[in-house]
Each structure stands twice: as C-alpha cells, then as structure tokens.
C-alpha cells in the first residue's frame, strides 16, 4: 500500500506545527486518544480526502447507528431489505 500523507495544517488550533503532516502506511489504522485531541478531525479529514480511492469506515459513536426508540438502524434496514427481497424471489 502506498503511504497516505494527510495535511492537517488547516487545523492549526488543534495540531502543533510539527504534527501537521500525518503519514498512514498500514491497511488498518486505529486512532485513539483523550477527548478533544483531534481524533474525529483526523478521521473526517481522511474520509473527505480519500473516500473515492479507498474503502473507509468510521465509527463516531453509537448516535450514528442507533435510530428512533433506541433501535439499531442496521436492524431496521435489514427488515426493510427483507420486505423488498421477498417479492423479488417470488417472481
């Protein structure tokens, strides 16, 4: 895999001058740290710049996957797919 160089200089309020270029060289990367240190900013920057070239999945908390009544949207999606799939198989 080619190394990805991510320029974070537009976030000078979050990152110091010597940490504005982030190099990613592995297939799977985990970003972790204390609250407010820029993890979500880094993840969003990677997604925005490289989503057309790479398969990128971000987990930004359960708010994005839990729907109304605290039900998982993934389960609701599965129910909807089954409703659509059943008539297709009958044809």
N, CA, C and O atoms as a GROMACS GRO file, in nm:
protein
  364
    1UNK      N    1   0.084  -0.118   0.000
    1UNK     CA    2   0.000   0.000   0.000
    1UNK      C    3   0.088   0.124   0.000
    1UNK      O    4   0.191   0.129   0.068
    2UNK      N    5   0.048   0.222  -0.075
    2UNK     CA    6   0.118   0.350  -0.078
    2UNK      C    7   0.088   0.428   0.049
    2UNK      O    8  -0.024   0.428   0.098
    3UNK      N    9   0.191   0.493   0.102
    3UNK     CA   10   0.170   0.577   0.220
    3UNK      C   11   0.077   0.692   0.186
    3UNK      O   12   0.087   0.753   0.079
    4UNK      N   13  -0.013   0.723   0.278
    4UNK     CA   14  -0.101   0.839   0.263
    4UNK      C   15  -0.045   0.950   0.349
    4UNK      O   16  -0.016   0.930   0.467
    5UNK      N   17  -0.030   1.066   0.292
    5UNK     CA   18   0.015   1.183   0.367
    5UNK      C   19  -0.105   1.276   0.382
    5UNK      O   20  -0.164   1.320   0.283
    6UNK      N   21  -0.140   1.304   0.506
    6UNK     CA   22  -0.256   1.388   0.534
    6UNK      C   23  -0.207   1.519   0.594
    6UNK      O   24  -0.139   1.521   0.697
    7UNK      N   25  -0.243   1.628   0.529
    7UNK     CA   26  -0.202   1.760   0.574
    7UNK      C   27  -0.309   1.815   0.668
    7UNK      O   28  -0.424   1.835   0.627
    8UNK      N   29  -0.271   1.839   0.792
    8UNK     CA   30  -0.364   1.888   0.893
    8UNK      C   31  -0.339   2.035   0.926
    8UNK      O   32  -0.387   2.085   1.028
    9UNK      N   33  -0.264   2.105   0.841
    9UNK     CA   34  -0.227   2.244   0.871
    9UNK      C   35  -0.347   2.337   0.878
    9UNK      O   36  -0.339   2.443   0.941
   10UNK      N   37  -0.457   2.302   0.815
   10UNK     CA   38  -0.575   2.389   0.822
   10UNK      C   39  -0.644   2.381   0.959
   10UNK      O   40  -0.739   2.455   0.985
   11UNK      N   41  -0.595   2.293   1.046
   11UNK     CA   42  -0.649   2.280   1.182
   11UNK      C   43  -0.542   2.323   1.283
   11UNK      O   44  -0.516   2.252   1.380
   12UNK      N   45  -0.482   2.438   1.262
   12UNK     CA   46  -0.372   2.484   1.347
   12UNK      C   47  -0.413   2.502   1.493
   12UNK      O   48  -0.328   2.497   1.582
   13UNK      N   49  -0.542   2.522   1.518
   13UNK     CA   50  -0.587   2.536   1.657
   13UNK      C   51  -0.583   2.402   1.731
   13UNK      O   52  -0.585   2.400   1.854
   14UNK      N   53  -0.578   2.291   1.658
   14UNK     CA   54  -0.577   2.158   1.720
   14UNK      C   55  -0.440   2.091   1.718
   14UNK      O   56  -0.407   2.016   1.809
   15UNK      N   57  -0.362   2.118   1.614
   15UNK     CA   58  -0.236   2.046   1.596
   15UNK      C   59  -0.118   2.143   1.594
   15UNK      O   60  -0.127   2.252   1.538
   16UNK      N   61  -0.008   2.102   1.657
   16UNK     CA   62   0.111   2.187   1.660
   16UNK      C   63   0.179   2.185   1.525
   16UNK      O   64   0.152   2.098   1.442
   17UNK      N   65   0.267   2.280   1.503
   17UNK     CA   66   0.332   2.296   1.373
   17UNK      C   67   0.409   2.170   1.330
   17UNK      O   68   0.414   2.138   1.212
   18UNK      N   69   0.470   2.100   1.426
   18UNK     CA   70   0.548   1.981   1.390
   18UNK      C   71   0.463   1.855   1.377
   18UNK      O   72   0.517   1.746   1.356
   19UNK      N   73   0.331   1.866   1.389
   19UNK     CA   74   0.246   1.747   1.376
   19UNK      C   75   0.137   1.766   1.271
   19UNK      O   76   0.032   1.701   1.279
   20UNK      N   77   0.159   1.854   1.174
   20UNK     CA   78   0.054   1.881   1.077
   20UNK      C   79   0.053   1.784   0.960
   20UNK      O   80  -0.045   1.781   0.884
   21UNK      N   81   0.158   1.705   0.941
   21UNK     CA   82   0.160   1.604   0.836
   21UNK      C   83   0.150   1.467   0.903
   21UNK      O   84   0.238   1.428   0.979
   22UNK      N   85   0.044   1.396   0.873
   22UNK     CA   86   0.023   1.262   0.928
   22UNK      C   87   0.044   1.161   0.816
   22UNK      O   88  -0.015   1.174   0.709
   23UNK      N   89   0.128   1.061   0.841
   23UNK     CA   90   0.154   0.957   0.742
   23UNK      C   91   0.090   0.827   0.788
   23UNK      O   92   0.115   0.782   0.900
   24UNK      N   93   0.008   0.767   0.702
   24UNK     CA   94  -0.056   0.640   0.732
   24UNK      C   95  -0.004   0.538   0.632
   24UNK      O   96  -0.009   0.560   0.511
   25UNK      N   97   0.047   0.425   0.684
   25UNK     CA   98   0.107   0.327   0.594
   25UNK      C   99   0.053   0.186   0.611
   25UNK      O  100   0.098   0.094   0.542
   26UNK      N  101  -0.041   0.165   0.700
   26UNK     CA  102  -0.099   0.032   0.720
   26UNK      C  103  -0.236   0.023   0.656
   26UNK      O  104  -0.299   0.124   0.624
   27UNK      N  105  -0.283  -0.101   0.636
   27UNK     CA  106  -0.417  -0.121   0.580
   27UNK      C  107  -0.526  -0.087   0.680
   27UNK      O  108  -0.631  -0.034   0.642
   28UNK      N  109  -0.502  -0.115   0.807
   28UNK     CA  110  -0.599  -0.085   0.912
   28UNK      C  111  -0.532   0.006   1.013
   28UNK      O  112  -0.422  -0.023   1.060
   29UNK      N  113  -0.598   0.114   1.047
   29UNK     CA  114  -0.542   0.210   1.142
   29UNK      C  115  -0.646   0.243   1.247
   29UNK      O  116  -0.764   0.263   1.217
   30UNK      N  117  -0.601   0.250   1.371
   30UNK     CA  118  -0.687   0.289   1.482
   30UNK      C  119  -0.637   0.423   1.533
   30UNK      O  120  -0.517   0.442   1.554
   31UNK      N  121  -0.729   0.515   1.553
   31UNK     CA  122  -0.694   0.646   1.607
   31UNK      C  123  -0.757   0.654   1.745
   31UNK      O  124  -0.878   0.638   1.759
   32UNK      N  125  -0.676   0.676   1.846
   32UNK     CA  126  -0.728   0.682   1.982
   32UNK      C  127  -0.658   0.794   2.059
   32UNK      O  128  -0.550   0.839   2.022
   33UNK      N  129  -0.721   0.838   2.164
   33UNK     CA  130  -0.664   0.943   2.248
   33UNK      C  131  -0.772   1.004   2.336
   33UNK      O  132  -0.888   0.964   2.333
   34UNK      N  133  -0.731   1.101   2.414
   34UNK     CA  134  -0.824   1.167   2.506
   34UNK      C  135  -0.924   1.252   2.429
   34UNK      O  136  -0.904   1.285   2.312
   35UNK      N  137  -1.032   1.287   2.497
   35UNK     CA  138  -1.135   1.372   2.438
   35UNK      C  139  -1.077   1.508   2.398
   35UNK      O  140  -0.995   1.565   2.469
   36UNK      N  141  -1.121   1.557   2.283
   36UNK     CA  142  -1.081   1.690   2.240
   36UNK      C  143  -0.942   1.701   2.181
   36UNK      O  144  -0.891   1.812   2.166
   37UNK      N  145  -0.880   1.589   2.148
   37UNK     CA  146  -0.743   1.592   2.096
   37UNK      C  147  -0.734   1.586   1.944
   37UNK      O  148  -0.625   1.593   1.888
   38UNK      N  149  -0.849   1.574   1.874
   38UNK     CA  150  -0.848   1.581   1.729
   38UNK      C  151  -0.871   1.450   1.655
   38UNK      O  152  -0.852   1.444   1.534
   39UNK      N  153  -0.912   1.346   1.726
   39UNK     CA  154  -0.936   1.216   1.661
   39UNK      C  155  -1.043   1.225   1.553
   39UNK      O  156  -1.023   1.177   1.441
   40UNK      N  157  -1.154   1.286   1.586
   40UNK     CA  158  -1.263   1.299   1.488
   40UNK      C  159  -1.222   1.389   1.372
   40UNK      O  160  -1.262   1.366   1.258
   41UNK      N  161  -1.144   1.492   1.400
   41UNK     CA  162  -1.095   1.581   1.295
   41UNK      C  163  -1.006   1.506   1.198
   41UNK      O  164  -1.019   1.522   1.076
   42UNK      N  165  -0.916   1.424   1.251
   42UNK     CA  166  -0.828   1.343   1.165
   42UNK      C  167  -0.912   1.246   1.082
   42UNK      O  168  -0.892   1.235   0.961
   43UNK      N  169  -1.004   1.176   1.147
   43UNK     CA  170  -1.087   1.077   1.076
   43UNK      C  171  -1.170   1.144   0.967
   43UNK      O  172  -1.179   1.090   0.856
   44UNK      N  173  -1.229   1.258   0.996
   44UNK     CA  174  -1.310   1.328   0.895
   44UNK      C  175  -1.223   1.377   0.780
   44UNK      O  176  -1.265   1.371   0.664
   45UNK      N  177  -1.104   1.424   0.809
   45UNK     CA  178  -1.012   1.470   0.704
   45UNK      C  179  -0.974   1.355   0.612
   45UNK      O  180  -0.973   1.371   0.490
   46UNK      N  181  -0.943   1.240   0.670
   46UNK     CA  182  -0.909   1.122   0.589
   46UNK      C  183  -1.027   1.082   0.502
   46UNK      O  184  -1.011   1.058   0.382
   47UNK      N  185  -1.145   1.076   0.561
   47UNK     CA  186  -1.264   1.038   0.485
   47UNK      C  187  -1.291   1.136   0.371
   47UNK      O  188  -1.315   1.094   0.258
   48UNK      N  189  -1.287   1.265   0.401
   48UNK     CA  190  -1.317   1.366   0.299
   48UNK      C  191  -1.218   1.364   0.183
   48UNK      O  192  -1.256   1.385   0.068
   49UNK      N  193  -1.091   1.337   0.212
   49UNK     CA  194  -0.989   1.342   0.107
   49UNK      C  195  -0.976   1.212   0.028
   49UNK      O  196  -0.942   1.216  -0.090
   50UNK      N  197  -1.003   1.097   0.091
   50UNK     CA  198  -0.969   0.970   0.029
   50UNK      C  199  -1.085   0.874   0.007
   50UNK      O  200  -1.063   0.761  -0.035
   51UNK      N  201  -1.210   0.916   0.035
   51UNK     CA  202  -1.322   0.822   0.027
   51UNK      C  203  -1.344   0.769  -0.114
   51UNK      O  204  -1.398   0.660  -0.130
   52UNK      N  205  -1.305   0.843  -0.216
   52UNK     CA  206  -1.325   0.794  -0.353
   52UNK      C  207  -1.222   0.690  -0.392
   52UNK      O  208  -1.245   0.612  -0.485
   53UNK      N  209  -1.107   0.687  -0.324
   53UNK     CA  210  -0.999   0.595  -0.360
   53UNK      C  211  -0.992   0.472  -0.270
   53UNK      O  212  -0.938   0.369  -0.310
   54UNK      N  213  -1.046   0.481  -0.150
   54UNK     CA  214  -1.031   0.374  -0.052
   54UNK      C  215  -1.163   0.342   0.014
   54UNK      O  216  -1.255   0.425   0.016
   55UNK      N  217  -1.172   0.222   0.069
   55UNK     CA  218  -1.289   0.178   0.144
   55UNK      C  219  -1.268   0.224   0.289
   55UNK      O  220  -1.192   0.161   0.363
   56UNK      N  221  -1.334   0.330   0.329
   56UNK     CA  222  -1.313   0.391   0.460
   56UNK      C  223  -1.439   0.377   0.544
   56UNK      O  224  -1.548   0.412   0.500
   57UNK      N  225  -1.422   0.326   0.666
   57UNK     CA  226  -1.533   0.312   0.760
   57UNK      C  227  -1.496   0.386   0.888
   57UNK      O  228  -1.388   0.364   0.943
   58UNK      N  229  -1.584   0.472   0.934
   58UNK     CA  230  -1.561   0.547   1.056
   58UNK      C  231  -1.668   0.513   1.159
   58UNK      O  232  -1.786   0.500   1.125
   59UNK      N  233  -1.626   0.499   1.283
   59UNK     CA  234  -1.721   0.483   1.393
   59UNK      C  235  -1.707   0.607   1.480
   59UNK      O  236  -1.603   0.626   1.544
   60UNK      N  237  -1.809   0.689   1.483
   60UNK     CA  238  -1.808   0.811   1.564
   60UNK      C  239  -1.911   0.804   1.674
   60UNK      O  240  -1.981   0.902   1.701
   61UNK      N  241  -1.922   0.691   1.738
   61UNK     CA  242  -2.017   0.675   1.847
   61UNK      C  243  -2.146   0.609   1.800
   61UNK      O  244  -2.171   0.596   1.680
   62UNK      N  245  -2.225   0.569   1.894
   62UNK     CA  246  -2.348   0.496   1.864
   62UNK      C  247  -2.459   0.583   1.810
   62UNK      O  248  -2.557   0.531   1.757
   63UNK      N  249  -2.446   0.716   1.820
   63UNK     CA  250  -2.551   0.805   1.772
   63UNK      C  251  -2.577   0.783   1.623
   63UNK      O  252  -2.691   0.798   1.578
   64UNK      N  253  -2.474   0.749   1.547
   64UNK     CA  254  -2.489   0.731   1.404
   64UNK      C  255  -2.553   0.600   1.363
   64UNK      O  256  -2.596   0.586   1.248
   65UNK      N  257  -2.560   0.503   1.454
   65UNK     CA  258  -2.615   0.373   1.417
   65UNK      C  259  -2.740   0.336   1.496
   65UNK      O  260  -2.801   0.232   1.470
   66UNK      N  261  -2.778   0.418   1.591
   66UNK     CA  262  -2.898   0.391   1.669
   66UNK      C  263  -3.007   0.487   1.624
   66UNK      O  264  -2.988   0.608   1.623
   67UNK      N  265  -3.122   0.431   1.586
   67UNK     CA  266  -3.231   0.513   1.534
   67UNK      C  267  -3.332   0.548   1.641
   67UNK      O  268  -3.301   0.550   1.760
   68UNK      N  269  -3.455   0.577   1.597
   68UNK     CA  270  -3.561   0.613   1.689
   68UNK      C  271  -3.589   0.500   1.786
   68UNK      O  272  -3.568   0.383   1.753
   69UNK      N  273  -3.635   0.534   1.904
   69UNK     CA  274  -3.668   0.437   2.009
   69UNK      C  275  -3.547   0.351   2.047
   69UNK      O  276  -3.563   0.238   2.092
   70UNK      N  277  -3.425   0.406   2.029
   70UNK     CA  278  -3.300   0.337   2.063
   70UNK      C  279  -3.285   0.204   1.990
   70UNK      O  280  -3.219   0.114   2.042
   71UNK      N  281  -3.344   0.191   1.872
   71UNK     CA  282  -3.326   0.070   1.792
   71UNK      C  283  -3.211   0.092   1.695
   71UNK      O  284  -3.188   0.203   1.647
   72UNK      N  285  -3.142  -0.013   1.666
   72UNK     CA  286  -3.031  -0.005   1.571
   72UNK      C  287  -3.084   0.015   1.431
   72UNK      O  288  -3.171  -0.060   1.386
   73UNK      N  289  -3.034   0.116   1.360
   73UNK     CA  290  -3.075   0.140   1.222
   73UNK      C  291  -3.040   0.021   1.133
   73UNK      O  292  -3.109  -0.005   1.035
   74UNK      N  293  -2.932  -0.050   1.166
   74UNK     CA  294  -2.891  -0.165   1.086
   74UNK      C  295  -3.000  -0.272   1.088
   74UNK      O  296  -3.028  -0.333   0.985
   75UNK      N  297  -3.061  -0.296   1.203
   75UNK     CA  298  -3.168  -0.395   1.213
   75UNK      C  299  -3.288  -0.348   1.133
   75UNK      O  300  -3.349  -0.426   1.061
   76UNK      N  301  -3.323  -0.221   1.146
   76UNK     CA  302  -3.436  -0.167   1.071
   76UNK      C  303  -3.410  -0.177   0.921
   76UNK      O  304  -3.501  -0.208   0.844
   77UNK      N  305  -3.287  -0.152   0.880
   77UNK     CA  306  -3.251  -0.165   0.740
   77UNK      C  307  -3.267  -0.309   0.694
   77UNK      O  308  -3.317  -0.334   0.585
   78UNK      N  309  -3.226  -0.404   0.778
   78UNK     CA  310  -3.240  -0.545   0.744
   78UNK      C  311  -3.386  -0.584   0.725
   78UNK      O  312  -3.417  -0.664   0.637
   79UNK      N  313  -3.474  -0.530   0.807
   79UNK     CA  314  -3.617  -0.558   0.794
   79UNK      C  315  -3.668  -0.504   0.662
   79UNK      O  316  -3.742  -0.572   0.591
   80UNK      N  317  -3.628  -0.382   0.627
   80UNK     CA  318  -3.672  -0.322   0.501
   80UNK      C  319  -3.621  -0.402   0.382
   80UNK      O  320  -3.694  -0.421   0.284
   81UNK      N  321  -3.498  -0.448   0.388
   81UNK     CA  322  -3.442  -0.528   0.278
   81UNK      C  323  -3.520  -0.658   0.261
   81UNK      O  324  -3.548  -0.699   0.149
   82UNK      N  325  -3.556  -0.722   0.372
   82UNK     CA  326  -3.634  -0.846   0.364
   82UNK      C  327  -3.771  -0.822   0.301
   82UNK      O  328  -3.820  -0.908   0.228
   83UNK      N  329  -3.833  -0.707   0.329
   83UNK     CA  330  -3.963  -0.675   0.268
   83UNK      C  331  -3.949  -0.661   0.117
   83UNK      O  332  -4.038  -0.701   0.042
   84UNK      N  333  -3.839  -0.605   0.072
   84UNK     CA  334  -3.815  -0.586  -0.071
   84UNK      C  335  -3.774  -0.717  -0.138
   84UNK      O  336  -3.819  -0.748  -0.248
   85UNK      N  337  -3.689  -0.794  -0.070
   85UNK     CA  338  -3.633  -0.915  -0.127
   85UNK      C  339  -3.738  -1.024  -0.149
   85UNK      O  340  -3.732  -1.095  -0.249
   86UNK      N  341  -3.834  -1.037  -0.058
   86UNK     CA  342  -3.935  -1.143  -0.068
   86UNK      C  343  -4.011  -1.139  -0.200
   86UNK      O  344  -4.022  -1.243  -0.265
   87UNK      N  345  -4.065  -1.024  -0.244
   87UNK     CA  346  -4.135  -1.022  -0.374
   87UNK      C  347  -4.042  -1.055  -0.491
   87UNK      O  348  -4.086  -1.111  -0.591
   88UNK      N  349  -3.915  -1.021  -0.480
   88UNK     CA  350  -3.821  -1.050  -0.589
   88UNK      C  351  -3.803  -1.200  -0.608
   88UNK      O  352  -3.795  -1.248  -0.721
   89UNK      N  353  -3.796  -1.273  -0.497
   89UNK     CA  354  -3.777  -1.417  -0.507
   89UNK      C  355  -3.902  -1.490  -0.555
   89UNK      O  356  -3.892  -1.600  -0.609
   90UNK      N  357  -4.018  -1.430  -0.537
   90UNK     CA  358  -4.142  -1.493  -0.580
   90UNK      C  359  -4.161  -1.487  -0.731
   90UNK      O  360  -4.236  -1.566  -0.787
   91UNK      N  361  -4.092  -1.393  -0.798
   91UNK     CA  362  -4.109  -1.376  -0.943
   91UNK      C  363  -4.043  -1.482  -1.019
   91UNK      O  364  -4.048  -1.482  -1.142
   0.00000   0.00000   0.00000
